[in-house]
Amino acid sequence: MDKVTFVKRWAIWGAVIVALIIALIGVCFGKQIETTLFGEISKWIVMGLIIIGILEGFWYFLGPLTWHFTYGKKDGKGEGK
């Protein structure tokens, strides 16, 4: 697997898992603070996008590093197959 495909898959699955966790927390523990339900749901969506954006920044750095330690060292040249 090449580095770009690995990082893309890692980022997409990471975003999906974080979105599911945020939705689960919102459904189970969320309280309506805003005056309308639309405002409350919008707040959770924006908050989720911000958290996912921050984590994608970390994954953008950690993805190639993880690829290097898992696939990159297989042939000794850093070009793992």
ChimeraX attribute file (.defattr): number of C-alpha atoms within 10 A of each C-alpha:
attribute: neighborCount
match mode: 1-to-1
recipient: residues
	/A:1	11
	/A:2	12
	/A:3	18
	/A:4	12
	/A:5	10
	/A:6	15
	/A:7	19
	/A:8	14
	/A:9	12
	/A:10	17
	/A:11	20
	/A:12	12
	/A:13	11
	/A:14	16
	/A:15	20
	/A:16	12
	/A:17	13
	/A:18	17
	/A:19	17
	/A:20	13
	/A:21	13
	/A:22	19
	/A:23	17
	/A:24	12
	/A:25	12
	/A:26	17
	/A:27	10
	/A:28	9
	/A:29	8
	/A:30	13
	/A:31	9
	/A:32	11
	/A:33	10
	/A:34	12
	/A:35	8
	/A:36	10
	/A:37	11
	/A:38	9
	/A:39	13
	/A:40	16
	/A:41	16
	/A:42	13
	/A:43	14
	/A:44	16
	/A:45	16
	/A:46	11
	/A:47	13
	/A:48	20
	/A:49	16
	/A:50	12
	/A:51	15
	/A:52	20
	/A:53	13
	/A:54	11
	/A:55	15
	/A:56	18
	/A:57	12
	/A:58	12
	/A:59	19
	/A:60	14
	/A:61	11
	/A:62	14
	/A:63	20
	/A:64	16
	/A:65	14
	/A:66	16
	/A:67	19
	/A:68	16
	/A:69	12
	/A:70	11
	/A:71	17
	/A:72	20
	/A:73	14
	/A:74	13
	/A:75	10
	/A:76	8
	/A:77	8
	/A:78	13
	/A:79	14
	/A:80	17
	/A:81	11
